[in-house]
Amino acid sequence: MTNWTPRAPNALTAPGAPPRLIGVSAAAGIVTLKWEAGPGRRYRLEFKDSLSDTAWTPGGNDIRAAGAMAAATDDVSGPIARFY
């Protein structure tokens, strides 16, 4: 195992692998996404309002994970659909 995690559960995902989504919630036009994270790693939420859009739009500032989970929120009160 090359990616051991002292004092935390071991994970078999390789460094650089895509994060695993662990929760999505929506309330009052705010979507919250939670994913497994590497402590200290930075993540960026990007979105499209249509899958036919050619480019992804950054969803705010980078997120630095403080622990084994990270989260981001997005205001979706305007668009009908949003893809992350």
PDB file of N, CA, C and O in Angstrom:
ATOM      1  N   MET A   1       0.853  -1.173   0.000  1.00  0.00           N
ATOM      2  CA  MET A   1       0.000   0.000   0.000  1.00  0.00           C
ATOM      3  C   MET A   1       0.898   1.235   0.000  1.00  0.00           C
ATOM      4  O   MET A   1       1.713   1.411   0.905  1.00  0.00           O
ATOM      5  N   THR A   2       0.753   2.076  -0.998  1.00  0.00           N
ATOM      6  CA  THR A   2       1.637   3.229  -1.145  1.00  0.00           C
ATOM      7  C   THR A   2       1.038   4.527  -0.620  1.00  0.00           C
ATOM      8  O   THR A   2       1.752   5.523  -0.510  1.00  0.00           O
ATOM      9  N   ASN A   3      -0.232   4.546  -0.298  1.00  0.00           N
ATOM     10  CA  ASN A   3      -0.877   5.786   0.160  1.00  0.00           C
ATOM     11  C   ASN A   3      -1.463   5.617   1.563  1.00  0.00           C
ATOM     12  O   ASN A   3      -2.646   5.879   1.778  1.00  0.00           O
ATOM     13  N   TRP A   4      -0.646   5.185   2.506  1.00  0.00           N
ATOM     14  CA  TRP A   4      -1.079   4.978   3.884  1.00  0.00           C
ATOM     15  C   TRP A   4      -1.481   6.307   4.519  1.00  0.00           C
ATOM     16  O   TRP A   4      -1.033   7.374   4.099  1.00  0.00           O
ATOM     17  N   THR A   5      -2.323   6.222   5.525  1.00  0.00           N
ATOM     18  CA  THR A   5      -2.853   7.420   6.173  1.00  0.00           C
ATOM     19  C   THR A   5      -2.753   7.258   7.692  1.00  0.00           C
ATOM     20  O   THR A   5      -3.671   6.714   8.307  1.00  0.00           O
ATOM     21  N   PRO A   6      -1.677   7.709   8.300  1.00  0.00           N
ATOM     22  CA  PRO A   6      -1.504   7.536   9.748  1.00  0.00           C
ATOM     23  C   PRO A   6      -2.667   8.125  10.546  1.00  0.00           C
ATOM     24  O   PRO A   6      -3.131   9.230  10.262  1.00  0.00           O
ATOM     25  N   ARG A   7      -3.128   7.380  11.543  1.00  0.00           N
ATOM     26  CA  ARG A   7      -4.212   7.791  12.440  1.00  0.00           C
ATOM     27  C   ARG A   7      -5.525   8.055  11.720  1.00  0.00           C
ATOM     28  O   ARG A   7      -6.377   8.775  12.239  1.00  0.00           O
ATOM     29  N   ALA A   8      -5.703   7.486  10.534  1.00  0.00           N
ATOM     30  CA  ALA A   8      -6.953   7.628   9.783  1.00  0.00           C
ATOM     31  C   ALA A   8      -7.180   6.327   9.018  1.00  0.00           C
ATOM     32  O   ALA A   8      -6.235   5.569   8.799  1.00  0.00           O
ATOM     33  N   PRO A   9      -8.415   6.061   8.610  1.00  0.00           N
ATOM     34  CA  PRO A   9      -8.662   4.832   7.834  1.00  0.00           C
ATOM     35  C   PRO A   9      -7.851   4.848   6.543  1.00  0.00           C
ATOM     36  O   PRO A   9      -7.739   5.878   5.879  1.00  0.00           O
ATOM     37  N   ASN A  10      -7.289   3.697   6.198  1.00  0.00           N
ATOM     38  CA  ASN A  10      -6.542   3.592   4.953  1.00  0.00           C
ATOM     39  C   ASN A  10      -7.507   3.595   3.772  1.00  0.00           C
ATOM     40  O   ASN A  10      -8.650   3.150   3.878  1.00  0.00           O
ATOM     41  N   ALA A  11      -7.018   4.106   2.649  1.00  0.00           N
ATOM     42  CA  ALA A  11      -7.813   4.140   1.428  1.00  0.00           C
ATOM     43  C   ALA A  11      -6.972   3.555   0.308  1.00  0.00           C
ATOM     44  O   ALA A  11      -5.763   3.776   0.248  1.00  0.00           O
ATOM     45  N   LEU A  12      -7.610   2.817  -0.568  1.00  0.00           N
ATOM     46  CA  LEU A  12      -6.891   2.204  -1.671  1.00  0.00           C
ATOM     47  C   LEU A  12      -6.893   3.064  -2.921  1.00  0.00           C
ATOM     48  O   LEU A  12      -6.362   2.640  -3.947  1.00  0.00           O
ATOM     49  N   THR A  13      -7.469   4.254  -2.873  1.00  0.00           N
ATOM     50  CA  THR A  13      -7.458   5.118  -4.046  1.00  0.00           C
ATOM     51  C   THR A  13      -6.062   5.689  -4.230  1.00  0.00           C
ATOM     52  O   THR A  13      -5.387   6.037  -3.261  1.00  0.00           O
ATOM     53  N   ALA A  14      -5.648   5.779  -5.452  1.00  0.00           N
ATOM     54  CA  ALA A  14      -4.311   6.285  -5.766  1.00  0.00           C
ATOM     55  C   ALA A  14      -4.286   7.795  -5.663  1.00  0.00           C
ATOM     56  O   ALA A  14      -5.292   8.448  -5.939  1.00  0.00           O
ATOM     57  N   PRO A  15      -3.145   8.369  -5.267  1.00  0.00           N
ATOM     58  CA  PRO A  15      -3.031   9.829  -5.258  1.00  0.00           C
ATOM     59  C   PRO A  15      -3.312  10.373  -6.655  1.00  0.00           C
ATOM     60  O   PRO A  15      -2.846   9.809  -7.645  1.00  0.00           O
ATOM     61  N   GLY A  16      -4.059  11.448  -6.740  1.00  0.00           N
ATOM     62  CA  GLY A  16      -4.415  12.017  -8.024  1.00  0.00           C
ATOM     63  C   GLY A  16      -5.686  11.436  -8.620  1.00  0.00           C
ATOM     64  O   GLY A  16      -6.174  11.925  -9.639  1.00  0.00           O
ATOM     65  N   ALA A  17      -6.235  10.384  -7.985  1.00  0.00           N
ATOM     66  CA  ALA A  17      -7.491   9.807  -8.475  1.00  0.00           C
ATOM     67  C   ALA A  17      -8.620  10.802  -8.234  1.00  0.00           C
ATOM     68  O   ALA A  17      -8.542  11.608  -7.307  1.00  0.00           O
ATOM     69  N   PRO A  18      -9.664  10.760  -9.051  1.00  0.00           N
ATOM     70  CA  PRO A  18     -10.781  11.682  -8.837  1.00  0.00           C
ATOM     71  C   PRO A  18     -11.401  11.482  -7.458  1.00  0.00           C
ATOM     72  O   PRO A  18     -11.482  10.352  -6.976  1.00  0.00           O
ATOM     73  N   PRO A  19     -11.837  12.563  -6.819  1.00  0.00           N
ATOM     74  CA  PRO A  19     -12.461  12.415  -5.503  1.00  0.00           C
ATOM     75  C   PRO A  19     -13.785  11.671  -5.612  1.00  0.00           C
ATOM     76  O   PRO A  19     -14.458  11.722  -6.641  1.00  0.00           O
ATOM     77  N   ARG A  20     -14.148  10.981  -4.539  1.00  0.00           N
ATOM     78  CA  ARG A  20     -15.409  10.238  -4.497  1.00  0.00           C
ATOM     79  C   ARG A  20     -16.451  11.089  -3.794  1.00  0.00           C
ATOM     80  O   ARG A  20     -16.265  11.498  -2.648  1.00  0.00           O
ATOM     81  N   LEU A  21     -17.549  11.351  -4.488  1.00  0.00           N
ATOM     82  CA  LEU A  21     -18.645  12.139  -3.936  1.00  0.00           C
ATOM     83  C   LEU A  21     -19.312  11.339  -2.826  1.00  0.00           C
ATOM     84  O   LEU A  21     -19.643  10.168  -3.012  1.00  0.00           O
ATOM     85  N   ILE A  22     -19.511  11.974  -1.661  1.00  0.00           N
ATOM     86  CA  ILE A  22     -20.128  11.260  -0.537  1.00  0.00           C
ATOM     87  C   ILE A  22     -21.438  11.899  -0.090  1.00  0.00           C
ATOM     88  O   ILE A  22     -22.122  11.345   0.771  1.00  0.00           O
ATOM     89  N   GLY A  23     -21.804  13.047  -0.649  1.00  0.00           N
ATOM     90  CA  GLY A  23     -23.073  13.649  -0.267  1.00  0.00           C
ATOM     91  C   GLY A  23     -23.435  14.842  -1.127  1.00  0.00           C
ATOM     92  O   GLY A  23     -22.578  15.630  -1.526  1.00  0.00           O
ATOM     93  N   VAL A  24     -24.724  14.956  -1.404  1.00  0.00           N
ATOM     94  CA  VAL A  24     -25.276  16.104  -2.125  1.00  0.00           C
ATOM     95  C   VAL A  24     -26.559  16.488  -1.416  1.00  0.00           C
ATOM     96  O   VAL A  24     -27.393  15.634  -1.118  1.00  0.00           O
ATOM     97  N   SER A  25     -26.715  17.781  -1.145  1.00  0.00           N
ATOM     98  CA  SER A  25     -27.971  18.246  -0.564  1.00  0.00           C
ATOM     99  C   SER A  25     -28.336  19.579  -1.200  1.00  0.00           C
ATOM    100  O   SER A  25     -27.476  20.302  -1.702  1.00  0.00           O
ATOM    101  N   ALA A  26     -29.616  19.885  -1.169  1.00  0.00           N
ATOM    102  CA  ALA A  26     -30.102  21.148  -1.728  1.00  0.00           C
ATOM    103  C   ALA A  26     -31.195  21.694  -0.821  1.00  0.00           C
ATOM    104  O   ALA A  26     -32.089  20.965  -0.392  1.00  0.00           O
ATOM    105  N   ALA A  27     -31.109  22.996  -0.538  1.00  0.00           N
ATOM    106  CA  ALA A  27     -32.123  23.660   0.282  1.00  0.00           C
ATOM    107  C   ALA A  27     -32.108  25.139  -0.063  1.00  0.00           C
ATOM    108  O   ALA A  27     -31.048  25.766  -0.091  1.00  0.00           O
ATOM    109  N   ALA A  28     -33.268  25.689  -0.322  1.00  0.00           N
ATOM    110  CA  ALA A  28     -33.438  27.127  -0.584  1.00  0.00           C
ATOM    111  C   ALA A  28     -32.502  27.634  -1.683  1.00  0.00           C
ATOM    112  O   ALA A  28     -31.952  28.730  -1.575  1.00  0.00           O
ATOM    113  N   GLY A  29     -32.323  26.833  -2.745  1.00  0.00           N
ATOM    114  CA  GLY A  29     -31.500  27.264  -3.867  1.00  0.00           C
ATOM    115  C   GLY A  29     -30.002  27.119  -3.668  1.00  0.00           C
ATOM    116  O   GLY A  29     -29.223  27.573  -4.507  1.00  0.00           O
ATOM    117  N   ILE A  30     -29.581  26.490  -2.568  1.00  0.00           N
ATOM    118  CA  ILE A  30     -28.160  26.269  -2.309  1.00  0.00           C
ATOM    119  C   ILE A  30     -27.878  24.768  -2.368  1.00  0.00           C
ATOM    120  O   ILE A  30     -28.491  23.980  -1.649  1.00  0.00           O
ATOM    121  N   VAL A  31     -26.941  24.387  -3.237  1.00  0.00           N
ATOM    122  CA  VAL A  31     -26.515  22.991  -3.344  1.00  0.00           C
ATOM    123  C   VAL A  31     -25.200  22.839  -2.582  1.00  0.00           C
ATOM    124  O   VAL A  31     -24.299  23.667  -2.712  1.00  0.00           O
ATOM    125  N   THR A  32     -25.099  21.782  -1.792  1.00  0.00           N
ATOM    126  CA  THR A  32     -23.868  21.461  -1.077  1.00  0.00           C
ATOM    127  C   THR A  32     -23.368  20.112  -1.568  1.00  0.00           C
ATOM    128  O   THR A  32     -24.096  19.120  -1.546  1.00  0.00           O
ATOM    129  N   LEU A  33     -22.113  20.089  -2.012  1.00  0.00           N
ATOM    130  CA  LEU A  33     -21.464  18.860  -2.466  1.00  0.00           C
ATOM    131  C   LEU A  33     -20.366  18.516  -1.464  1.00  0.00           C
ATOM    132  O   LEU A  33     -19.592  19.388  -1.067  1.00  0.00           O
ATOM    133  N   LYS A  34     -20.293  17.243  -1.050  1.00  0.00           N
ATOM    134  CA  LYS A  34     -19.254  16.782  -0.124  1.00  0.00           C
ATOM    135  C   LYS A  34     -18.536  15.611  -0.770  1.00  0.00           C
ATOM    136  O   LYS A  34     -19.162  14.762  -1.404  1.00  0.00           O
ATOM    137  N   TRP A  35     -17.204  15.568  -0.607  1.00  0.00           N
ATOM    138  CA  TRP A  35     -16.434  14.495  -1.202  1.00  0.00           C
ATOM    139  C   TRP A  35     -15.280  14.099  -0.299  1.00  0.00           C
ATOM    140  O   TRP A  35     -14.856  14.857   0.573  1.00  0.00           O
ATOM    141  N   GLU A  36     -14.775  12.873  -0.536  1.00  0.00           N
ATOM    142  CA  GLU A  36     -13.587  12.417   0.176  1.00  0.00           C
ATOM    143  C   GLU A  36     -12.413  13.250  -0.310  1.00  0.00           C
ATOM    144  O   GLU A  36     -12.285  13.521  -1.504  1.00  0.00           O
ATOM    145  N   ALA A  37     -11.564  13.652   0.614  1.00  0.00           N
ATOM    146  CA  ALA A  37     -10.476  14.556   0.255  1.00  0.00           C
ATOM    147  C   ALA A  37      -9.177  14.122   0.904  1.00  0.00           C
ATOM    148  O   ALA A  37      -9.162  13.372   1.880  1.00  0.00           O
ATOM    149  N   GLY A  38      -8.112  14.604   0.349  1.00  0.00           N
ATOM    150  CA  GLY A  38      -6.798  14.431   0.955  1.00  0.00           C
ATOM    151  C   GLY A  38      -6.495  15.653   1.798  1.00  0.00           C
ATOM    152  O   GLY A  38      -6.484  16.763   1.266  1.00  0.00           O
ATOM    153  N   PRO A  39      -6.250  15.497   3.090  1.00  0.00           N
ATOM    154  CA  PRO A  39      -5.976  16.653   3.944  1.00  0.00           C
ATOM    155  C   PRO A  39      -4.869  17.535   3.360  1.00  0.00           C
ATOM    156  O   PRO A  39      -3.801  17.050   2.987  1.00  0.00           O
ATOM    157  N   GLY A  40      -5.145  18.822   3.290  1.00  0.00           N
ATOM    158  CA  GLY A  40      -4.187  19.783   2.761  1.00  0.00           C
ATOM    159  C   GLY A  40      -4.228  19.948   1.252  1.00  0.00           C
ATOM    160  O   GLY A  40      -3.619  20.877   0.722  1.00  0.00           O
ATOM    161  N   ARG A  41      -4.931  19.068   0.547  1.00  0.00           N
ATOM    162  CA  ARG A  41      -5.021  19.182  -0.909  1.00  0.00           C
ATOM    163  C   ARG A  41      -6.027  20.258  -1.284  1.00  0.00           C
ATOM    164  O   ARG A  41      -6.953  20.556  -0.529  1.00  0.00           O
ATOM    165  N   ARG A  42      -5.831  20.833  -2.457  1.00  0.00           N
ATOM    166  CA  ARG A  42      -6.749  21.862  -2.967  1.00  0.00           C
ATOM    167  C   ARG A  42      -7.658  21.259  -4.031  1.00  0.00           C
ATOM    168  O   ARG A  42      -7.245  20.414  -4.825  1.00  0.00           O
ATOM    169  N   TYR A  43      -8.899  21.716  -4.023  1.00  0.00           N
ATOM    170  CA  TYR A  43      -9.903  21.256  -4.974  1.00  0.00           C
ATOM    171  C   TYR A  43     -10.576  22.473  -5.597  1.00  0.00           C
ATOM    172  O   TYR A  43     -10.632  23.546  -4.998  1.00  0.00           O
ATOM    173  N   ARG A  44     -11.081  22.284  -6.801  1.00  0.00           N
ATOM    174  CA  ARG A  44     -11.793  23.362  -7.491  1.00  0.00           C
ATOM    175  C   ARG A  44     -13.104  22.797  -8.031  1.00  0.00           C
ATOM    176  O   ARG A  44     -13.114  21.802  -8.756  1.00  0.00           O
ATOM    177  N   LEU A  45     -14.201  23.444  -7.669  1.00  0.00           N
ATOM    178  CA  LEU A  45     -15.510  23.072  -8.183  1.00  0.00           C
ATOM    179  C   LEU A  45     -15.730  23.813  -9.500  1.00  0.00           C
ATOM    180  O   LEU A  45     -15.600  25.035  -9.557  1.00  0.00           O
ATOM    181  N   GLU A  46     -16.061  23.076 -10.549  1.00  0.00           N
ATOM    182  CA  GLU A  46     -16.369  23.677 -11.841  1.00  0.00           C
ATOM    183  C   GLU A  46     -17.744  23.198 -12.270  1.00  0.00           C
ATOM    184  O   GLU A  46     -18.179  22.114 -11.880  1.00  0.00           O
ATOM    185  N   PHE A  47     -18.431  24.006 -13.076  1.00  0.00           N
ATOM    186  CA  PHE A  47     -19.781  23.649 -13.485  1.00  0.00           C
ATOM    187  C   PHE A  47     -20.062  24.079 -14.915  1.00  0.00           C
ATOM    188  O   PHE A  47     -19.345  24.889 -15.502  1.00  0.00           O
ATOM    189  N   LYS A  48     -21.142  23.502 -15.458  1.00  0.00           N
ATOM    190  CA  LYS A  48     -21.737  23.912 -16.727  1.00  0.00           C
ATOM    191  C   LYS A  48     -23.239  23.999 -16.487  1.00  0.00           C
ATOM    192  O   LYS A  48     -23.799  23.208 -15.728  1.00  0.00           O
ATOM    193  N   ASP A  49     -23.888  24.961 -17.136  1.00  0.00           N
ATOM    194  CA  ASP A  49     -25.350  25.025 -17.070  1.00  0.00           C
ATOM    195  C   ASP A  49     -25.974  24.169 -18.163  1.00  0.00           C
ATOM    196  O   ASP A  49     -27.167  23.869 -18.116  1.00  0.00           O
ATOM    197  N   SER A  50     -25.169  23.775 -19.147  1.00  0.00           N
ATOM    198  CA  SER A  50     -25.609  22.888 -20.222  1.00  0.00           C
ATOM    199  C   SER A  50     -24.436  22.004 -20.605  1.00  0.00           C
ATOM    200  O   SER A  50     -23.305  22.482 -20.698  1.00  0.00           O
ATOM    201  N   LEU A  51     -24.690  20.724 -20.829  1.00  0.00           N
ATOM    202  CA  LEU A  51     -23.601  19.828 -21.207  1.00  0.00           C
ATOM    203  C   LEU A  51     -23.046  20.161 -22.587  1.00  0.00           C
ATOM    204  O   LEU A  51     -21.951  19.716 -22.931  1.00  0.00           O
ATOM    205  N   SER A  52     -23.776  20.928 -23.376  1.00  0.00           N
ATOM    206  CA  SER A  52     -23.269  21.320 -24.694  1.00  0.00           C
ATOM    207  C   SER A  52     -22.331  22.522 -24.620  1.00  0.00           C
ATOM    208  O   SER A  52     -21.692  22.855 -25.619  1.00  0.00           O
ATOM    209  N   ASP A  53     -22.228  23.183 -23.463  1.00  0.00           N
ATOM    210  CA  ASP A  53     -21.260  24.270 -23.305  1.00  0.00           C
ATOM    211  C   ASP A  53     -19.857  23.715 -23.546  1.00  0.00           C
ATOM    212  O   ASP A  53     -19.556  22.586 -23.157  1.00  0.00           O
ATOM    213  N   THR A  54     -19.011  24.502 -24.181  1.00  0.00           N
ATOM    214  CA  THR A  54     -17.668  24.007 -24.506  1.00  0.00           C
ATOM    215  C   THR A  54     -16.714  24.062 -23.329  1.00  0.00           C
ATOM    216  O   THR A  54     -15.789  23.253 -23.265  1.00  0.00           O
ATOM    217  N   ALA A  55     -16.896  24.971 -22.408  1.00  0.00           N
ATOM    218  CA  ALA A  55     -15.952  25.141 -21.296  1.00  0.00           C
ATOM    219  C   ALA A  55     -16.657  25.016 -19.954  1.00  0.00           C
ATOM    220  O   ALA A  55     -17.849  25.296 -19.830  1.00  0.00           O
ATOM    221  N   TRP A  56     -15.889  24.585 -18.946  1.00  0.00           N
ATOM    222  CA  TRP A  56     -16.360  24.541 -17.569  1.00  0.00           C
ATOM    223  C   TRP A  56     -16.099  25.897 -16.933  1.00  0.00           C
ATOM    224  O   TRP A  56     -15.108  26.554 -17.248  1.00  0.00           O
ATOM    225  N   THR A  57     -16.991  26.317 -16.034  1.00  0.00           N
ATOM    226  CA  THR A  57     -16.861  27.590 -15.334  1.00  0.00           C
ATOM    227  C   THR A  57     -16.406  27.332 -13.904  1.00  0.00           C
ATOM    228  O   THR A  57     -17.004  26.506 -13.215  1.00  0.00           O
ATOM    229  N   PRO A  58     -15.359  28.019 -13.437  1.00  0.00           N
ATOM    230  CA  PRO A  58     -14.949  27.845 -12.038  1.00  0.00           C
ATOM    231  C   PRO A  58     -16.060  28.309 -11.093  1.00  0.00           C
ATOM    232  O   PRO A  58     -16.690  29.341 -11.329  1.00  0.00           O
ATOM    233  N   GLY A  59     -16.295  27.554 -10.039  1.00  0.00           N
ATOM    234  CA  GLY A  59     -17.343  27.870  -9.074  1.00  0.00           C
ATOM    235  C   GLY A  59     -16.794  28.503  -7.822  1.00  0.00           C
ATOM    236  O   GLY A  59     -17.035  27.997  -6.726  1.00  0.00           O
ATOM    237  N   GLY A  60     -16.063  29.595  -7.945  1.00  0.00           N
ATOM    238  CA  GLY A  60     -15.519  30.270  -6.770  1.00  0.00           C
ATOM    239  C   GLY A  60     -14.062  29.951  -6.552  1.00  0.00           C
ATOM    240  O   GLY A  60     -13.366  29.506  -7.464  1.00  0.00           O
ATOM    241  N   ASN A  61     -13.602  30.184  -5.329  1.00  0.00           N
ATOM    242  CA  ASN A  61     -12.199  29.976  -4.966  1.00  0.00           C
ATOM    243  C   ASN A  61     -11.888  28.505  -4.767  1.00  0.00           C
ATOM    244  O   ASN A  61     -12.788  27.696  -4.539  1.00  0.00           O
ATOM    245  N   ASP A  62     -10.604  28.160  -4.855  1.00  0.00           N
ATOM    246  CA  ASP A  62     -10.174  26.800  -4.557  1.00  0.00           C
ATOM    247  C   ASP A  62     -10.528  26.466  -3.114  1.00  0.00           C
ATOM    248  O   ASP A  62     -10.624  27.346  -2.259  1.00  0.00           O
ATOM    249  N   ILE A  63     -10.717  25.179  -2.867  1.00  0.00           N
ATOM    250  CA  ILE A  63     -11.083  24.691  -1.540  1.00  0.00           C
ATOM    251  C   ILE A  63      -9.925  23.853  -1.021  1.00  0.00           C
ATOM    252  O   ILE A  63      -9.531  22.880  -1.664  1.00  0.00           O
ATOM    253  N   ARG A  64      -9.377  24.213   0.126  1.00  0.00           N
ATOM    254  CA  ARG A  64      -8.304  23.424   0.749  1.00  0.00           C
ATOM    255  C   ARG A  64      -8.946  22.519   1.793  1.00  0.00           C
ATOM    256  O   ARG A  64      -9.611  22.989   2.716  1.00  0.00           O
ATOM    257  N   ALA A  65      -8.739  21.222   1.633  1.00  0.00           N
ATOM    258  CA  ALA A  65      -9.318  20.255   2.560  1.00  0.00           C
ATOM    259  C   ALA A  65      -8.594  20.311   3.898  1.00  0.00           C
ATOM    260  O   ALA A  65      -7.367  20.228   3.947  1.00  0.00           O
ATOM    261  N   ALA A  66      -9.342  20.451   4.969  1.00  0.00           N
ATOM    262  CA  ALA A  66      -8.769  20.468   6.311  1.00  0.00           C
ATOM    263  C   ALA A  66      -8.671  19.058   6.878  1.00  0.00           C
ATOM    264  O   ALA A  66      -7.904  18.810   7.808  1.00  0.00           O
ATOM    265  N   GLY A  67      -9.449  18.138   6.319  1.00  0.00           N
ATOM    266  CA  GLY A  67      -9.465  16.761   6.806  1.00  0.00           C
ATOM    267  C   GLY A  67      -9.753  15.812   5.665  1.00  0.00           C
ATOM    268  O   GLY A  67      -9.443  16.103   4.509  1.00  0.00           O
ATOM    269  N   ALA A  68     -10.346  14.672   5.990  1.00  0.00           N
ATOM    270  CA  ALA A  68     -10.620  13.633   5.003  1.00  0.00           C
ATOM    271  C   ALA A  68     -11.874  13.906   4.189  1.00  0.00           C
ATOM    272  O   ALA A  68     -12.247  13.089   3.347  1.00  0.00           O
ATOM    273  N   MET A  69     -12.530  15.030   4.418  1.00  0.00           N
ATOM    274  CA  MET A  69     -13.714  15.412   3.671  1.00  0.00           C
ATOM    275  C   MET A  69     -13.627  16.893   3.331  1.00  0.00           C
ATOM    276  O   MET A  69     -13.113  17.692   4.114  1.00  0.00           O
ATOM    277  N   ALA A  70     -14.135  17.249   2.155  1.00  0.00           N
ATOM    278  CA  ALA A  70     -14.220  18.649   1.768  1.00  0.00           C
ATOM    279  C   ALA A  70     -15.626  18.899   1.240  1.00  0.00           C
ATOM    280  O   ALA A  70     -16.333  17.964   0.863  1.00  0.00           O
ATOM    281  N   ALA A  71     -16.026  20.168   1.216  1.00  0.00           N
ATOM    282  CA  ALA A  71     -17.369  20.506   0.763  1.00  0.00           C
ATOM    283  C   ALA A  71     -17.343  21.846   0.043  1.00  0.00           C
ATOM    284  O   ALA A  71     -16.481  22.692   0.282  1.00  0.00           O
ATOM    285  N   ALA A  72     -18.309  22.008  -0.838  1.00  0.00           N
ATOM    286  CA  ALA A  72     -18.488  23.268  -1.555  1.00  0.00           C
ATOM    287  C   ALA A  72     -19.980  23.537  -1.664  1.00  0.00           C
ATOM    288  O   ALA A  72     -20.787  22.610  -1.735  1.00  0.00           O
ATOM    289  N   THR A  73     -20.336  24.812  -1.675  1.00  0.00           N
ATOM    290  CA  THR A  73     -21.730  25.193  -1.875  1.00  0.00           C
ATOM    291  C   THR A  73     -21.840  26.010  -3.146  1.00  0.00           C
ATOM    292  O   THR A  73     -20.878  26.643  -3.579  1.00  0.00           O
ATOM    293  N   ASP A  74     -23.036  25.989  -3.742  1.00  0.00           N
ATOM    294  CA  ASP A  74     -23.290  26.713  -4.979  1.00  0.00           C
ATOM    295  C   ASP A  74     -24.723  27.225  -4.961  1.00  0.00           C
ATOM    296  O   ASP A  74     -25.650  26.490  -4.622  1.00  0.00           O
ATOM    297  N   ASP A  75     -24.896  28.485  -5.326  1.00  0.00           N
ATOM    298  CA  ASP A  75     -26.219  29.094  -5.415  1.00  0.00           C
ATOM    299  C   ASP A  75     -26.806  28.755  -6.779  1.00  0.00           C
ATOM    300  O   ASP A  75     -26.306  29.213  -7.806  1.00  0.00           O
ATOM    301  N   VAL A  76     -27.854  27.963  -6.788  1.00  0.00           N
ATOM    302  CA  VAL A  76     -28.487  27.538  -8.043  1.00  0.00           C
ATOM    303  C   VAL A  76     -29.915  28.070  -8.144  1.00  0.00           C
ATOM    304  O   VAL A  76     -30.759  27.452  -8.792  1.00  0.00           O
ATOM    305  N   SER A  77     -30.189  29.191  -7.520  1.00  0.00           N
ATOM    306  CA  SER A  77     -31.547  29.719  -7.545  1.00  0.00           C
ATOM    307  C   SER A  77     -31.929  30.230  -8.936  1.00  0.00           C
ATOM    308  O   SER A  77     -33.119  30.361  -9.223  1.00  0.00           O
ATOM    309  N   GLY A  78     -30.961  30.524  -9.808  1.00  0.00           N
ATOM    310  CA  GLY A  78     -31.268  31.034 -11.148  1.00  0.00           C
ATOM    311  C   GLY A  78     -31.358  29.953 -12.208  1.00  0.00           C
ATOM    312  O   GLY A  78     -32.396  29.832 -12.858  1.00  0.00           O
ATOM    313  N   PRO A  79     -30.294  29.149 -12.412  1.00  0.00           N
ATOM    314  CA  PRO A  79     -30.315  28.177 -13.518  1.00  0.00           C
ATOM    315  C   PRO A  79     -31.299  27.038 -13.253  1.00  0.00           C
ATOM    316  O   PRO A  79     -31.581  26.681 -12.110  1.00  0.00           O
ATOM    317  N   ILE A  80     -31.802  26.490 -14.340  1.00  0.00           N
ATOM    318  CA  ILE A  80     -32.714  25.352 -14.239  1.00  0.00           C
ATOM    319  C   ILE A  80     -31.944  24.075 -13.919  1.00  0.00           C
ATOM    320  O   ILE A  80     -32.410  23.244 -13.139  1.00  0.00           O
ATOM    321  N   ALA A  81     -30.766  23.919 -14.521  1.00  0.00           N
ATOM    322  CA  ALA A  81     -29.942  22.722 -14.295  1.00  0.00           C
ATOM    323  C   ALA A  81     -28.495  23.163 -14.193  1.00  0.00           C
ATOM    324  O   ALA A  81     -28.093  24.175 -14.767  1.00  0.00           O
ATOM    325  N   ARG A  82     -27.730  22.395 -13.460  1.00  0.00           N
ATOM    326  CA  ARG A  82     -26.302  22.677 -13.364  1.00  0.00           C
ATOM    327  C   ARG A  82     -25.579  21.333 -13.279  1.00  0.00           C
ATOM    328  O   ARG A  82     -26.033  20.408 -12.607  1.00  0.00           O
ATOM    329  N   PHE A  83     -24.463  21.250 -13.963  1.00  0.00           N
ATOM    330  CA  PHE A  83     -23.663  20.024 -14.027  1.00  0.00           C
ATOM    331  C   PHE A  83     -22.299  20.310 -13.418  1.00  0.00           C
ATOM    332  O   PHE A  83     -21.691  21.335 -13.725  1.00  0.00           O
ATOM    333  N   TYR A  84     -21.795  19.401 -12.539  1.00  0.00           N
ATOM    334  CA  TYR A  84     -20.528  19.591 -11.841  1.00  0.00           C
ATOM    335  C   TYR A  84     -19.529  18.547 -12.286  1.00  0.00           C
ATOM    336  O   TYR A  84     -18.394  18.536 -11.811  1.00  0.00           O
TER     337      TYR A  84
END
